[in-house]
Amino acid sequence: VVGGMGSAGIAQQVAHLNVKAGRRATVTWPVPVPVAARSDIRVDLLSDGRVIDTITHELVAEERKPAKPDDFVRVEGDQFMLHGKPWYFKGINYRPSYVGGYPHLNLMARECYDPEIIERDLAWMNSIGINALSAVHALGPPDPDAPDAYRDQLDFLDRCERHGIKVFFFLPNARPFAGADPEWVKSYIDRAGIKDRPAIMCWELSWEPIHGPWSNGLDFMLEPWNRWVVERYGSVANAIDDWQYQPELTPDGKLPVPTTEMVTQHGQWDVMVAAFRRAWSDVLSRGYREMVEPLRAYDPQHLISFRFGACGIPSGQAFAHAHSPGVLKHVDFMNPEGYSLMAGWTKVTPADDWRKGGLVTLYFRHFSQEKPVVWMEFGYTVNGIFDAWTQPRVNTDPQQLAEQKAAYQALYAMFIESGARGAAPWWLPGGFRLGENSDFGILDPDGAERPACEVLRKHLPQFDAVRHDLPTAHIDLNLDSHYADAWETYSAEYLRLVKEGKRPDVRTAGTGTTSANCPLTAVGNRPYNGHNPPVYLNAEFNSLEIRSGDGPWRSVNDGDTVEVKAEQPVRCRASVGNLAEATWLAPKGDEPGGVLLAGRLPNGQERTAPIAADTPFLQDARVAEFVLIERAEGETTVSFAMAARSRADFGERRTVRLKATP
């Protein structure tokens, strides 16, 4: 074995090996630092002096300059920003162009990572205007402690950085309610050496998190659902009375999760299903806050989001994480998919059906308060799907390629029309994909461009001119009334308006209102009665802290017991997120609607403190330090909730037991 470096032969080393048939051997050489920043290492395998194989690899020796803050993509209002200028997600879901027929999809696995092909792909993407990659999974090396465990991942990110391409980077163990572990995630980022990499545009937490009543898909919500009902209604009996519907309880006496019939057909259970959807929203919001907050504190440079899945607007049996306004509050931008718009995997979808997808863009723009929307997956398979391989599938039908192009044309026109800030089709490599048995690629296996690429060349520059003009028409949503048929109801209205040349937006009865004048409608379109949750007023604690005497502040959760010093005052402070559309008003005297944090004691006493400033939808209110108890004695229980003065209590409740000790 002869190792050489550089065309001038900077260094050469030789090793002699005896390797039995069917076995392998490893040779390690120290390599001097090359004179140039980039050099080639060539290794020749010789037998009896004859070269029988050769491998060449690039060696890069460079000192990385620390990234500057503006090297990272930011979100400012409804716009991505990079280096002080607007930036648009002109992306694609990426696997290398060699993937067709490959037995697995791990692009950075050691046995298949080929930097020469990666470099060729990145150069082609530069030529067509692509500046972002999606579907890039974090590498899970066989030996995470090996010195070169993350070599190929770092090489890939370096190459993306040199090409000016940003990466939507998927993290394992980050999905709430599926093993989310912030400490593991932070440890992985450190081990992999990727915390300060500006090539990474965003940490992706979840991949298409959608649930439904099929195959016990909602059962994980059983306990949280029952706790939420008691928290928001006061008791199960109060809830059933408000719903005017008695569900059949589980064998251990709990409220069931909805069935397929309940979420797809209207019936006497309508109000209960509306309540479950609100519970879903609140429970998922807490889960994402618990994942996002520590990750953002550890790494404030990278954006955080996830691909939503083919979920559209809340409708029927799909329960998507993205249908929680609280989840939208916690992530930086919105990422719907286009598959729910399709007539079928191998059917031609009418252009009007693609165009209806603009309603999804408007929905997520509204309920995120105009964070950027990127359509993170959509596509058209040109060679069937799910069916077993047959030899004729070597050839792609030109008619299917034309249909793929037509789908791309309709989709990109819809993205631009509805104000999206980017898109990423599924996917780059053409050829038969093993397992799914599909071919969504926009390149042929030999790298030739398919007709869909013409659409990208035409439409990617058009994102730069996307504007969010004032609407000229409105679509009034009532999702509690139409949870079973919301898409059919509102997408038809959207299509009619855009065909008339109008610019619609979406709104609800709570849009533009405040805590003083929003409709006092409870979930399920019931009248508010003091024991049911209001639709347009909702809250989530970011933090609730207790301090005894001059001691330290302690964060408390529902059900905690806190030891406090006897005879000493107990103080409280909080940060609370607004999860519904009505803006919270800071109190002015005794005017109705001013928002307060209320701490209620068993003896009927109440301690209240105002929010510091008016707080719009999805923003956070601060409640300054106030005295909760003047002198701590014995044990007492305090129940905390938000209240709009003289109107309604609302949002998350936390009950804390205070135990006075000497």
Disulfide bonds with the S-S distance in Angstrom:
none
